[in-house]
């Protein structure tokens, strides 16, 4: 259903349910309502009805079509990007490469909780070995849902936070055959050893 004018003198249109297309139909209907004959559609003394633009019925139709084309082009561009992303993910999965997706982000509070867990471990150990982002993603895909949420981020998010503070330095990625997950080594720096020193 639409509130646009869709009836001319001798014809009318039904809404197709898409505003951009309905606006084109409405422009044609308004032109037919303003003049009995198309000979007057190029009269530049005709004010535009509703939200149409232009000084003539021909301009109303043309401008509505341009707007519809722009909106369709934008949707097609979004669709193309989405298809490219899906294809890239399919390639990554088939090749065994699973990087952290763009939507694997967590609130600062969740990351800080993960960082505090990492601090507690590193107060008594020289290094920590959280699962890589690829392993976190692979596990989520295997389970069919995300294990971590806005309250608690994965351990690697906490270690990466400490890495930004200079408390740890990233080392090698280590295959964990027992758990079938790759882990990444984060070793305490001298700054980290001092900052994370257990309380006496």
N, C-alpha and C positions, 0 to 999 in steps of 0.2 A: 504494500500500500504506500502511496506517495501523496504529498500535499501539493505537488507541482501541477500546473495546468497541463492537461493532456488532451483537451478537446479543442478542435478547430470548428469552423462552421459546418463543414461537410464530412469531416472524418475525426477520428480520435485514436488514442493509443492506450494500451494497458501498460502499467508499470512492469518492468522486467526485474525489479528488485535491486538494481545497482544504480546508485544515485548519479554517477557520471553518465551512464547511458540514458537514464531517465531524463537527465537535463537536455541531452540532444533531442530526444523525442519531444520534450516540452517546448524546445525552441522551434521545432517544426510546427507543432500545434499552435503556438502563440503567433507564428507567422501567418498560419492559415486563419487564425481568428482575427488578426489585424487587417487582412486584405482578402477579398473574395478571389482575387486572381494573383498569380505569381508575378505578374508584371509590376506590382507595387512593392515587391520584396526588397528592391534595391533603393527604396525611398529613404534618403538619409535624414528625414525629418521625424522619424518614428522613434520615440523614447523606448528604451528597453523595459519590458515587464519583469516583475519578480527579481531574481538575481542574475538575469542574463546581462551580457555586456555587448556594447556596440551600438551604432546609430541606425542600423538597418536590420530587417529580419534575416537577410543573408549573413550579416555579421553575427547575429545571435547564434545562428546555427553553426557557423564556422568556428566561433570562439568556444562554444560548448563542445564541439568535436575536438578542438585542440586540447581543452582541459581533460576530456576523457582519454585522449591519446597519451597525455603526459602521465595520468594516473595509471593507465595500463602499462606504460613503459616502466614506471617505477615498480609495479608489482612483478613484471617479468624479470626485472633486474634482481629483485629480492629472491625470486624463485630460482634464478640462475645461480646466485650465490649459495642458496641452500642446497641445490643439487651438487655444486662443486664441493661443498663441505661434506655431504654424505658420501660422495665418491672418494674424497680424500680419506675419510674414516674407514671406508671399506678397504682401500688400498693399505692403510696402516694396519688394519686387522689381519688382512691376508699376508702381509709381510712380517707380522709379529711386532710391529712398532705401535705402541700405544702411548702417545704423549699426553700430558695433562690437558683435558679439554678446556676451552675458554670459560665454561661455566663452573669449573671446579674452583670456586673462590669461597672464602669464608670470612665472617665478620672478624674484626680486630680482637674482640673478646675471646672468640673461639681459638684464634691463633695464639693468643697470649696464654690460654690454658694449656695448649699443646707445648708451648715454649717452657712453661713452668714444669711440666712433666719431664721435658728434656733437661732442664736445669737440675732437677732432683736426681736424675740418673747420672749426669756428668759431675755432680759433687763427689761421687764415689768411684767413677770410672773415667778413664782417659778418653774414651770414644763412645759414640752411640751409632747404632746401625738401623735406622728406620727404613721401611720399605720405600722404594722409589715411587714417584708419581705414576709411572707406567704400571707398577705392580698394584697400586691402590686402584687405579682405573680398571685393570684387568680383573681384580677381585670383585669390584662392583658390577662389572658386566657379567661375570660368572654367576653372581648371586641374583642379578636382575634388579638390584636397588642400591642406593648409596648408603654405605655403612655409617659414614660421618655426616654431621649435619651442622646447622648454624650454632649449636652449642659446643660441639667438640670437633676440631679439625684433625686431620691425620697427623701422626707424629712428625712426618717430614716437614710439614708446614711450620711446626715449632722449631725444628732444627734450622730451617732456612731463615727464620726470624733471628735466631741466635747468630747465624752466619752474617746477617746484615749488621749486627751489633759488634762483630769482630770477636765473638767468644769461641767460635768454632770455625774450622776450615774444612771444606769438602774434600773427600778423598776418592778412592776408587769405588766403582759399582761392583758389588760382590754377589755372585749367584748363590742363592740359598737353596741347595738341592733338596734338603729335607722338607722345606715349606713350599718349594716351587715358586719362590718369589725372589726377585732381585732386591738387594739392599744396598744402600749407599753409606759409606763411612764418613762420619763427621768427627774430627779429632779436636780436642780442646786446644786453643791457642794459649800463649803465655798470659794474655789478657784474660782469657776465659778461665784459666786455672786459678787466677787470683780472684776474679769476680765470683766464681762458683765454688770457692773454697768452703767446705763444711764448717758450720758454726762450732766453736769449741764446747 
